[in-house]
Amino acid sequence: MNLAVEVKNLVKSFGNIKALNNLSFQVTEGEIYGLIGPNGAGKTTTLRILSTLILPDSGSARIFNYNVVSEAAEVRKIISYLPEEAGAYKNLSGLEYLRFMAQFYVENKEDLEKRVKEAAEISELGERLKDRTKGYSKGMRRRLLVARSLMHKPRLAILDEPTSGLDVFHSQHVRRIIKKYAKEHGITVLLSSHNMLEVEYLCDRIALINKGILVEEGTPLELKERYSVSNLEEAFMKVVAHA
């Protein structure tokens, strides 16, 4: 079993608030792993630490055996991170934005155009890629950003609420692309979501965290059977109520 992510006893506080309290979990290479929990549970803090954006107070986190603190530069080469409130440059067209972002990952023009073409296909925005992103709906912008996150085939894609605020049409598109692209290219995905339907559709395994602590883990089916419920939302409510 090859580990993509190994988190051990992570602690992170913001003033008097302890966002993470000895959090530990592992993600196997090639799986889609979901972090779920109520607001303030520590999901985004965890993803930001793994993305090398903030430092933990103690504990350790490794991505494909690279330490996210001492080997942050190596980690950044093999991951992509999509924050919940990410945006695109408003005065660039979709294609210009993808081309601008692709140049950070390629060494020649031929590879750059190949990446941009692939990202355009992922987004399925068609002719709208020629328009400035300031005229995009939130769903269109999110599709563009998901394409940006996947176009260079990262070893680990870290996605924070990938369909937050999207309508059914755009949400289904984003979920389908994440699942399809991850499986076809062997990309490991770590995501957070409040949408239990999304989690059940996408995730091979789930970790439920509350108050910075891992309180439950398993496949969607295991969690439903463990709590004798018909859906993940009911399992979620039972776990949080007793945590």
VOBA-1610 file (N, C-alpha, C; in pm, whole numbers, padded with zeros to 5 digits, always signed):
BEGIN
Met+00085-00120+00000Met+00000+00000+00000Met+00088+00124+00000Asn+00077+00205-00105Asn+00151+00329-00114Asn+00068+00444-00059Leu+00126+00518+00034Leu+00054+00629+00095Leu+00075+00757+00015Ala-00035+00824-00016Ala-00027+00956-00079Ala-00019+01064+00028Val-00095+01047+00136Val-00099+01145+00245Val-00088+01071+00378Glu-00002+01122+00465Glu+00010+01066+00599Glu+00013+01181+00699Val-00093+01192+00776Val-00108+01298+00875Val-00099+01236+01014Lys-00009+01290+01097Lys+00010+01235+01232Lys+00003+01345+01337Asn-00097+01336+01422Asn-00108+01420+01541Asn-00094+01570+01511Leu-00162+01615+01406Leu-00155+01757+01371Leu-00228+01842+01474Val-00161+01949+01515Val-00220+02047+01606Val-00204+02184+01544Lys-00313+02262+01544Lys-00306+02399+01495Lys-00406+02484+01571Ser-00358+02594+01628Ser-00445+02686+01702Ser-00439+02823+01640Phe-00551+02894+01648Phe-00559+03034+01609Phe-00604+03110+01733Gly-00509+03171+01801Gly-00541+03234+01929Gly-00584+03129+02029Asn-00703+03148+02086Asn-00754+03052+02184Asn-00834+02938+02121Ile-00845+02940+01990Ile-00924+02838+01921Ile-00831+02729+01868Lys-00855+02605+01910Lys-00776+02492+01861Lys-00848+02432+01741Ala-00797+02463+01623Ala-00861+02416+01500Ala-00836+02268+01477Leu-00716+02220+01508Leu-00681+02079+01494Leu-00624+02029+01625Asn-00671+01911+01668Asn-00635+01859+01799Asn-00585+01714+01786Asn-00457+01700+01748Asn-00395+01568+01728Asn-00467+01489+01618Leu-00491+01553+01507Leu-00558+01489+01394Leu-00463+01395+01321Ser-00510+01274+01293Ser-00431+01175+01219Ser-00519+01102+01118Phe-00469+01080+00998Phe-00535+00996+00899Phe-00438+00968+00785Gln-00473+00871+00700Gln-00390+00834+00587Gln-00477+00823+00462Val-00418+00862+00349Val-00485+00850+00220Val-00398+00762+00131Thr-00457+00659+00074Thr-00385+00567-00013Thr-00375+00625-00154Glu-00263+00601-00218Glu-00244+00649-00354Glu-00356+00600-00446Gly-00411+00691-00524Gly-00514+00658-00622Gly-00657+00667-00572Glu-00678+00689-00443Glu-00815+00696-00395Glu-00866+00840-00387Ile-00997+00852-00382Ile-01062+00980-00356Ile-01109+00976-00211Tyr-01053+01065-00131Tyr-01074+01063+00014Tyr-01141+01192+00055Gly-01250+01181+00130Gly-01327+01300+00168Gly-01315+01335+00314Leu-01300+01463+00341Leu-01307+01515+00477Leu-01442+01582+00495Ile-01522+01534+00590Ile-01651+01597+00616Ile-01659+01633+00763Gly-01745+01726+00793Gly-01761+01772+00930Gly-01835+01904+00933Pro-01884+01945+01050Pro-01956+02071+01061Pro-01864+02190+01038Asn-01922+02308+01022Asn-01842+02429+01010Asn-01750+02443+01130Gly-01625+02481+01103Gly-01530+02499+01211Gly-01466+02370+01261Ala-01489+02260+01189Ala-01435+02131+01233Ala-01285+02119+01211Gly-01230+02198+01117Gly-01087+02193+01089Gly-01054+02143+00949Lys-01153+02127+00865Lys-01131+02073+00731Lys-01040+02163+00647Thr-01077+02289+00636Thr-00999+02381+00554Thr-00860+02402+00612Thr-00849+02408+00742Thr-00717+02422+00805Thr-00627+02305+00767Thr-00682+02184+00768Thr-00607+02066+00729Thr-00559+02076+00585Leu-00649+02115+00495Leu-00614+02125+00354Leu-00510+02234+00330Arg-00517+02341+00403Arg-00420+02449+00386Arg-00282+02410+00437Ile-00277+02331+00543Ile-00148+02279+00591Ile-00088+02186+00487Leu-00169+02095+00433Leu-00119+02001+00334Leu-00078+02071+00205Ser-00136+02187+00179Ser-00101+02265+00060Ser+00018+02357+00083Thr+00077+02349+00200Thr+00196+02426+00242Thr+00167+02574+00260Leu+00041+02611+00277Leu+00006+02753+00292Leu+00019+02801+00435Ile-00004+02714+00532Ile+00015+02749+00672Ile+00091+02636+00741Leu+00153+02669+00854Leu+00233+02572+00927Leu+00154+02516+01045Pro+00171+02387+01073Pro+00110+02332+01195Pro+00188+02376+01317Asp+00123+02373+01432Asp+00194+02401+01557Asp+00279+02282+01598Ser+00227+02163+01574Ser+00301+02040+01603Ser+00240+01926+01523Gly+00303+01811+01530Gly+00261+01698+01448Gly+00331+01702+01315Ser+00296+01610+01226Ser+00361+01603+01096Ser+00261+01567+00987Ala+00296+01605+00865Ala+00216+01570+00748Ala+00311+01547+00632Arg+00289+01437+00562Arg+00373+01402+00448Arg+00286+01373+00327Ile+00332+01416+00211Ile+00264+01389+00085Ile+00361+01313-00005Phe+00327+01191-00038Phe+00417+01102-00110Phe+00557+01106-00047Asn+00556+01100+00084Asn+00675+01093+00170Asn+00754+01223+00177Tyr+00704+01331+00118Tyr+00766+01462+00136Tyr+00702+01533+00255Asn+00783+01586+00343Asn+00735+01660+00458Asn+00683+01796+00413Val+00559+01831+00448Val+00498+01954+00397Val+00562+02080+00454Val+00639+02066+00562Val+00707+02181+00620Val+00851+02191+00569Ser+00929+02088+00590Ser+01072+02094+00555Ser+01098+02071+00406Glu+01001+02012+00334Glu+01018+01987+00191Glu+00902+02048+00112Ala+00862+02167+00154Ala+00745+02232+00094Ala+00761+02254-00056Ala+00881+02290-00100Ala+00903+02316-00243Ala+00878+02190-00327Glu+00918+02075-00275Glu+00894+01949-00347Glu+00746+01914-00347Val+00679+01940-00237Val+00535+01913-00228Val+00459+01995-00332Arg+00496+02122-00346Arg+00424+02209-00439Arg+00436+02163-00584Lys+00540+02088-00616Lys+00560+02040-00752Lys+00462+01929-00790Ile+00407+01861-00690Ile+00327+01741-00720Ile+00180+01754-00677Ile+00141+01872-00627Ile+00002+01891-00585Ile-00062+02004-00664Ser-00194+02007-00659Ser-00270+02126-00698Ser-00369+02152-00585Tyr-00402+02279-00565Tyr-00492+02315-00456Tyr-00598+02409-00508Leu-00723+02374-00484Leu-00835+02459-00524Leu-00909+02504-00399Pro-00888+02629-00354Pro-00961+02679-00237Pro-01109+02696-00267Glu-01188+02703-00161Glu-01333+02719-00178Glu-01368+02847-00250Glu-01297+02955-00220Glu-01330+03085-00278Glu-01228+03131-00381Ala-01171+03037-00455Ala-01072+03074-00556Ala-01138+03154-00668Gly-01059+03240-00732Gly-01110+03319-00843Gly-01012+03318-00959Ala-01058+03365-01074Ala-00973+03377-01192Ala-00954+03525-01223Tyr-00850+03557-01298Tyr-00825+03697-01333Tyr-00937+03748-01424Lys-01009+03847-01378Lys-01134+03888-01442Lys-01117+03941-01583Asn-01004+04005-01612Asn-00987+04067-01743Asn-00921+03975-01846Leu-00894+03852-01806Leu-00842+03753-01900Leu-00957+03667-01950Ser-00946+03620-02072Ser-01042+03521-02120Ser-01011+03388-02051Gly-01103+03294-02063Gly-01078+03163-02005Gly-00952+03099-02060Leu-00933+03109-02192Leu-00814+03052-02256Leu-00688+03122-02210Glu-00693+03254-02201Glu-00576+03329-02155Glu-00539+03291-02012Tyr-00640+03272-01929Tyr-00614+03231-01791Tyr-00550+03093-01786Leu-00602+02998-01860Leu-00545+02864-01862Leu-00403+02865-01915Arg-00379+02945-02018Arg-00245+02954-02075Arg-00148+03017-01975Phe-00194+03118-01904Phe-00110+03183-01802Phe-00073+03085-01692Met-00169+03007-01644Met-00143+02912-01536Met-00059+02794-01583Ala-00079+02751-01708Ala-00006+02635-01759Ala+00144+02662-01770Gln+00182+02788-01792Gln+00323+02818-01812Gln+00410+02790-01689Phe+00346+02776-01572Phe+00421+02746-01452Phe+00461+02598-01444Tyr+00405+02516-01533Tyr+00426+02371-01524Tyr+00493+02312-01647Val+00518+02391-01749Val+00576+02336-01873Val+00704+02411-01910Glu+00780+02350-02001Glu+00909+02409-02040Glu+00912+02454-02185Asn+00810+02418-02263Asn+00810+02461-02402Asn+00668+02490-02449Lys+00657+02561-02560Lys+00528+02606-02610Lys+00439+02489-02651Glu+00500+02384-02706Glu+00421+02269-02749Glu+00348+02204-02631Asp+00419+02185-02521Asp+00358+02127-02401Asp+00252+02221-02343Leu+00280+02351-02350Leu+00186+02449-02296Leu+00052+02440-02370Glu+00057+02437-02501Glu-00067+02433-02578Glu-00140+02300-02558Lys-00064+02193-02535Lys-00125+02064-02508Lys-00202+02068-02376Arg-00142+02131-02276Arg-00209+02144-02145Arg-00334+02230-02157Val-00323+02340-02230Val-00438+02430-02245Val-00552+02359-02318Lys-00519+02283-02421Lys-00621+02210-02495Lys-00690+02108-02405Glu-00611+02040-02323Glu-00667+01941-02233Glu-00758+02007-02129Ala-00713+02121-02075Ala-00794+02193-01976Ala-00924+02242-02038Ala-00918+02287-02163Ala-01039+02332-02233Ala-01139+02218-02246Glu-01088+02098-02275Glu-01176+01982-02286Glu-01236+01944-02151Ile-01157+01956-02045Ile-01207+01926-01911Ile-01320+02021-01874Ser-01302+02149-01902Ser-01401+02250-01862Ser-01531+02239-01940Glu-01522+02193-02066Glu-01638+02186-02155Glu-01709+02320-02167Leu-01632+02427-02165Leu-01692+02561-02178Leu-01698+02608-02323Gly-01638+02534-02413Gly-01650+02564-02555Gly-01609+02706-02593Glu-01694+02771-02670Glu-01665+02906-02720Glu-01659+03009-02608Arg-01719+02978-02494Arg-01716+03075-02383Arg-01576+03094-02327Leu-01484+03004-02360Leu-01345+03021-02317Leu-01280+03144-02381Lys-01338+03193-02488Lys-01285+03312-02553Lys-01332+03441-02484Asp-01430+03428-02394Asp-01484+03544-02323Asp-01403+03573-02196Arg-01407+03698-02152Arg-01343+03733-02026Arg-01414+03666-01910Thr-01337+03622-01813Thr-01395+03546-01702Thr-01485+03631-01614Lys-01474+03764-01622Lys-01562+03848-01540Lys-01708+03834-01581Gly-01732+03779-01700Gly-01868+03757-01744Gly-01918+03616-01718Tyr-01837+03535-01651Tyr-01876+03397-01623Tyr-01970+03389-01503Ser-02056+03291-01505Ser-02134+03258-01386Ser-02040+03188-01287Lys-02086+03171-01163Lys-02004+03102-01064Lys-01975+02959-01108Gly-02073+02893-01167Gly-02054+02756-01214Gly-01951+02747-01324Met-01955+02838-01419Met-01857+02840-01527Met-01717+02865-01473Arg-01708+02958-01380Arg-01577+02991-01321Arg-01520+02870-01246Arg-01608+02798-01175Arg-01562+02682-01100Arg-01514+02572-01193Arg-01583+02554-01304Arg-01541+02455-01402Arg-01405+02490-01460Leu-01382+02618-01484Leu-01252+02663-01533Leu-01143+02633-01430Leu-01173+02658-01303Leu-01073+02639-01198Leu-01045+02491-01172Val-01146+02407-01183Val-01124+02263-01171Val-01035+02216-01286Ala-01060+02267-01405Ala-00976+02232-01520Ala-00832+02276-01496Arg-00815+02394-01442Arg-00680+02442-01408Arg-00612+02351-01308Ser-00690+02300-01211Ser-00633+02215-01106Ser-00590+02079-01158Leu-00657+02030-01262Leu-00632+01894-01310Leu-00545+01887-01435Met-00528+01999-01505Met-00467+01992-01638Met-00322+01946-01637His-00250+01967-01527His-00111+01922-01525His-00094+01787-01455Lys-00208+01719-01433Lys-00208+01583-01377Lys-00125+01576-01248Pro-00165+01647-01145Pro-00092+01642-01018Pro-00101+01504-00957Arg-00004+01468-00875Arg-00013+01339-00806Arg-00122+01345-00699Leu-00142+01466-00643Leu-00248+01486-00544Leu-00323+01615-00575Ala-00454+01605-00592Ala-00539+01722-00609Ala-00613+01746-00478Ile-00597+01866-00423Ile-00661+01903-00297Ile-00772+02003-00329Leu-00896+01962-00305Leu-01011+02040-00348Leu-01098+02074-00228Asp-01112+02203-00200Asp-01192+02248-00086Asp-01330+02290-00137Glu-01432+02213-00100Glu-01570+02240-00142Glu-01578+02267-00293Pro-01545+02167-00375Pro-01535+02190-00520Pro-01663+02236-00587Thr-01781+02206-00530Thr-01907+02247-00594Thr-01987+02345-00508Ser-01921+02411-00414Ser-01991+02502-00324Ser-02066+02612-00401Gly-02194+02625-00375Gly-02274+02732-00434Gly-02315+02709-00578Leu-02289+02590-00634Leu-02323+02566-00773Leu-02461+02504-00787Asp-02523+02528-00903Asp-02652+02465-00930Asp-02631+02318-00965Val-02741+02246-00984Val-02733+02102-01008Val-02653+02071-01134Phe-02675+02147-01241Phe-02608+02122-01369Phe-02457+02131-01353His-02411+02242-01298His-02266+02261-01285His-02207+02167-01180Ser-02281+02139-01073Ser-02232+02047-00971Ser-02208+01908-01030Gln-02303+01860-01108Gln-02289+01728-01168Gln-02170+01724-01263His-02151+01831-01338His-02037+01835-01429His-01906+01826-01352Val-01892+01907-01248Val-01767+01909-01171Val-01740+01772-01107Arg-01844+01712-01048Arg-01825+01580-00986Arg-01783+01476-01089Arg-01849+01478-01203Arg-01817+01379-01307Arg-01673+01394-01354Ile-01630+01517-01373Ile-01494+01542-01420Ile-01392+01496-01316Ile-01415+01528-01190Ile-01322+01487-01084Ile-01307+01336-01081Lys-01419+01266-01081Lys-01415+01120-01071Lys-01351+01058-01195Lys-01391+01105-01312Lys-01340+01050-01437Lys-01190+01075-01450Tyr-01147+01198-01425Tyr-01007+01234-01445Tyr-00917+01166-01343Ala-00966+01155-01220Ala-00887+01089-01116Ala-00862+00943-01150Lys-00966+00874-01193Lys-00953+00731-01223Lys-00872+00707-01349Glu-00893+00789-01451Glu-00822+00768-01578Glu-00673+00797-01568His-00636+00892-01482His-00497+00935-01476His-00428+00899-01344Gly-00497+00824-01259Gly-00435+00780-01134Gly-00406+00893-01037Ile-00487+00998-01042Ile-00467+01112-00952Ile-00534+01084-00818Thr-00461+01104-00711Thr-00519+01095-00577Thr-00591+01225-00547Val-00710+01217-00490Val-00788+01337-00459Val-00822+01340-00311Leu-00796+01454-00249Leu-00838+01481-00111Leu-00931+01601-00118Leu-01055+01582-00074Leu-01151+01692-00086Leu-01232+01708+00042Ser-01283+01827+00059Ser-01380+01852+00166Ser-01512+01890+00102Ser-01621+01857+00170Ser-01753+01892+00116Ser-01857+01884+00226His-01958+01971+00216His-02075+01963+00303His-02188+01883+00237Asn-02169+01851+00111Asn-02274+01785+00034Asn-02258+01633+00046Met-02347+01570+00120Met-02334+01426+00144Met-02357+01343+00018Leu-02444+01392-00072Leu-02464+01324-00200Leu-02334+01323-00279Glu-02267+01435-00280Glu-02139+01449-00349Glu-02035+01356-00290Val-02026+01353-00158Val-01929+01269-00089Val-01953+01122-00121Glu-02078+01081-00118Glu-02111+00940-00143Glu-02080+00902-00287Tyr-02103+00993-00380Tyr-02077+00965-00521Tyr-01927+00960-00550Leu-01851+01051-00491Leu-01711+01065-00527Leu-01614+00979-00447Cys-01638+00966-00318Cys-01532+00921-00228Cys-01524+00770-00209Asp-01401+00720-00213Asp-01375+00580-00178Asp-01381+00562-00027Arg-01325+00659+00046Arg-01331+00658+00192Arg-01355+00799+00243Ile-01403+00805+00367Ile-01441+00933+00428Ile-01386+00941+00569Ala-01340+01059+00607Ala-01306+01086+00746Ala-01399+01195+00797Leu-01467+01169+00906Leu-01552+01271+00966Leu-01475+01332+01081Ile-01453+01463+01075Ile-01381+01530+01183Ile-01473+01631+01251Asn-01451+01647+01379Asn-01531+01739+01459Asn-01440+01798+01566Lys-01439+01930+01576Lys-01355+02000+01673Lys-01208+01961+01659Gly-01166+01943+01533Gly-01026+01914+01506Gly-00982+01773+01533Ile-01077+01682+01558Ile-01046+01544+01590Ile-01114+01451+01490Leu-01047+01344+01448Leu-01111+01244+01365Leu-01200+01157+01453Val-01329+01157+01422Val-01423+01082+01507Val-01480+00959+01438Glu-01463+00950+01305Glu-01513+00832+01235Glu-01447+00824+01098Glu-01432+00702+01046Glu-01368+00684+00916Glu-01418+00554+00854Gly-01429+00552+00721Gly-01470+00430+00651Gly-01522+00462+00513Thr-01564+00361+00442Thr-01629+00382+00312Thr-01770+00433+00337Pro-01833+00494+00237Pro-01973+00536+00256Pro-02063+00422+00300Leu-02046+00305+00240Leu-02130+00190+00276Leu-02104+00146+00420Glu-01978+00142+00460Glu-01944+00101+00596Glu-02007+00194+00699Leu-02003+00323+00672Leu-02058+00419+00768Leu-02210+00407+00777Lys-02275+00384+00664Lys-02421+00368+00667Lys-02460+00241+00743Glu-02385+00134+00721Glu-02416+00009+00790Glu-02383+00018+00939Arg-02274+00087+00971Arg-02231+00099+01110Arg-02334+00171+01195Tyr-02403+00268+01135Tyr-02501+00347+01210Tyr-02645+00313+01173Ser-02662+00206+01096Ser-02796+00157+01059Ser-02884+00267+01001Val-02828+00337+00901Val-02901+00445+00837Val-02900+00424+00686Ser-02986+00497+00617Ser-03000+00478+00473Ser-02915+00576+00391Asn-02864+00681+00456Asn-02782+00776+00382Asn-02675+00837+00473Leu-02576+00900+00409Leu-02463+00956+00484Leu-02502+01073+00572Glu-02604+01147+00529Glu-02646+01261+00609Glu-02694+01216+00748Glu-02768+01106+00752Glu-02814+01055+00880Glu-02697+01004+00964Ala-02602+00937+00900Ala-02483+00890+00972Ala-02404+01009+01027Phe-02392+01112+00946Phe-02322+01234+00987Phe-02385+01294+01112Met-02517+01305+01112Met-02588+01364+01225Met-02569+01280+01352Lys-02572+01147+01337Lys-02553+01060+01453Lys-02413+01074+01510Val-02315+01079+01424Val-02176+01089+01471Val-02152+01221+01543Val-02197+01330+01483Val-02175+01463+01542Val-02250+01475+01675Ala-02369+01417+01683Ala-02448+01426+01805Ala-02380+01359+01924His-02299+01256+01896His-02236+01181+02003His-02086+01211+02016Ala-02035+01303+01932Ala-01893+01334+01937Ala-01860+01426+02055
//
